[in-house]
Amino acid sequence: MSDYAVEVGTWDQFEDAATAVRTAVFVEEQGVSEDEELDGNDSDAVQFLARDGEYPVGTARLRFPEPAVGKVERVAVREPYRGTGVGSALMRAVEDAAGDDGATALKLHAQTHVEVFYQQLGYETVSDVFEEAGIPHVEMRKRLDG
């Protein structure tokens, strides 16, 4: 199955499921500290959750630290589901929601090992490599066609 349903909601609705996915990917797999992962910005963000049946397999969040430019954060897909379309489905949902909220562009900090994934979705790298949570990242941007 490659067409995952992505739900859009709030932190109150998705906290348990999103935390489970992010903990598995960022804390357990990548060694990010829990304090850094749960940064206190979730209640201000639009939350996205992909499920396989009832099982949460991917998540992302969208914030608007500046008007008209959405910031995509905490994109995570459980390891067995990578390459199956979950990440692309999440990003489509994020882009649709951002456009609905009046965003003209999106930006994100991509781990360098997934830079190509975002390039395939139309994101352009706009920075040199920098470190976040001990992991190399680049800033990427994409204009949204209203």
C-alpha positions, 0 to 999 in steps of 0.5 A: 500500500502506498497511499497513506491517509494523512490526518490534520489536527492539533497536538491535543489530538495527536500528542500520543501518536506523534510522540511515539513516532518522533521518539522512535525516529529521533530519540531512539534511532538518531540519539536526539535528546528527548528535551530537544525533541519535545521543544514546547512548540507543538501546541502552536503548530498544525500537526500531521499524522499518517497511519497504517490502519490505526498504527501511527507511521509518520508525522510532521508539523507546520508552524508560521514563525513569519507570515506567509512562510510556513516552517515544516518541522519534525518530519518523521517516518518509522523505519519500515515505512520509509520509501513507501510514500508515507513521507511524500503523503505527509509533505503533500498534506503539509503543503496543502494546509500551508497554502490554505493558511495563506503561505506562499512558501515553505522552509525546512531544515532537512537532515542532509541524508534526506536532502534528495527526498525534499529535492524530488518534491521541489525544495531547493537547498538555500544554505550551507550545512549546519548542525542541529541536535548533533546532526548535519542539516541544510535549509531548504525552501519551496515556493507554493503556487497559490 
